[in-house]
Amino acid sequence: MDEHGIWNLLSASSKEEQSKDQIYNEIFIFTHNVGVILYDYEVINTEINGDEAKMDVDIKYTLRGYKMTKSKEIPFVFEDGSWKINKFMVLS
């Protein structure tokens, strides 16, 4: 898992909410203890409004061998010249 790469995708406000170690631990528990394996995604819709955006994504994963899809709305903010994820979340 590329914890530094994930950390660099997050906005400043996301980084204030959770530390890098907390985010790493959430991902580790989700992928190792729960057994989720992400294998694909599809962007369904993107809306941009100034320096804010949201992306509707269908995330495809396996859970204990079963193929599943979860729809998520991911908020973004334009910060320091690039788009950053404005709220860290795992599938729930």
C-alpha positions as CSV (number, residue, x, y, z in Angstrom):
1,M,0.0,0.0,0.0
2,D,1.3,3.4,-1.0
3,E,0.5,5.4,2.2
4,H,2.5,8.4,1.0
5,G,0.8,8.5,-2.4
6,I,-2.6,8.3,-0.7
7,W,-1.6,11.1,1.8
8,N,-0.5,13.3,-1.1
9,L,-4.0,13.0,-2.8
10,L,-5.7,14.5,0.3
11,S,-6.7,18.1,0.9
12,A,-5.3,20.1,3.8
13,S,-8.6,19.8,5.6
14,S,-8.7,16.0,5.2
15,K,-5.2,15.9,6.7
16,E,-6.3,17.9,9.7
17,E,-9.1,15.4,10.4
18,Q,-6.9,12.3,10.5
19,S,-3.2,11.6,10.7
20,K,-1.3,9.6,8.1
21,D,-1.1,6.7,10.6
22,Q,-4.9,6.7,11.2
23,I,-5.5,6.6,7.5
24,Y,-3.0,3.8,7.0
25,N,-4.6,1.8,9.8
26,E,-8.1,2.2,8.4
27,I,-7.0,1.0,5.0
28,F,-4.9,-1.9,6.5
29,I,-7.9,-3.1,8.6
30,F,-10.2,-2.8,5.7
31,T,-8.1,-4.7,3.2
32,H,-6.4,-7.3,5.6
33,N,-8.9,-8.0,8.4
34,V,-12.1,-7.5,6.5
35,G,-10.7,-9.0,3.3
36,V,-11.8,-6.4,0.7
37,I,-9.9,-6.3,-2.6
38,L,-10.5,-3.4,-4.9
39,Y,-10.3,-4.3,-8.5
40,D,-12.0,-1.6,-10.6
41,Y,-14.0,1.6,-10.6
42,E,-16.1,3.5,-13.0
43,V,-16.7,7.3,-13.0
44,I,-20.4,7.8,-13.3
45,N,-20.6,11.6,-13.1
46,T,-18.4,14.6,-12.4
47,E,-19.6,18.1,-11.3
48,I,-17.3,21.0,-11.0
49,N,-18.3,24.3,-9.3
50,G,-15.4,26.7,-9.1
51,D,-12.7,25.3,-6.7
52,E,-15.0,22.4,-5.6
53,A,-16.1,19.3,-7.4
54,K,-17.7,16.0,-6.7
55,M,-17.3,12.7,-8.5
56,D,-19.8,9.8,-8.4
57,V,-17.9,6.6,-8.7
58,D,-18.9,2.9,-8.7
59,I,-16.2,1.0,-6.9
60,K,-15.9,-2.7,-7.7
61,Y,-14.4,-5.0,-5.1
62,T,-14.5,-8.6,-3.8
63,L,-15.4,-9.4,-0.2
64,R,-14.7,-13.0,0.8
65,G,-14.9,-14.0,-2.8
66,Y,-18.1,-12.2,-3.7
67,K,-18.0,-9.5,-6.3
68,M,-19.7,-6.3,-5.2
69,T,-20.2,-2.7,-6.3
70,K,-20.5,0.3,-4.1
71,S,-21.5,3.8,-5.3
72,K,-19.7,6.7,-3.6
73,E,-19.7,10.5,-4.0
74,I,-16.2,11.7,-3.6
75,P,-15.7,15.5,-2.9
76,F,-12.7,17.3,-4.3
77,V,-11.2,20.7,-3.8
78,F,-8.7,22.6,-6.1
79,E,-5.8,23.3,-3.8
80,D,-2.2,24.4,-4.6
81,G,-2.7,23.9,-8.3
82,S,-4.3,20.4,-8.3
83,W,-7.4,18.6,-7.3
84,K,-7.3,16.9,-3.9
85,I,-9.8,14.5,-2.2
86,N,-11.6,16.6,0.3
87,K,-12.8,13.8,2.6
88,F,-11.0,10.5,3.2
89,M,-13.3,7.5,3.3
90,V,-13.3,3.8,3.0
91,L,-16.1,1.7,1.7
92,S,-18.8,1.4,4.3
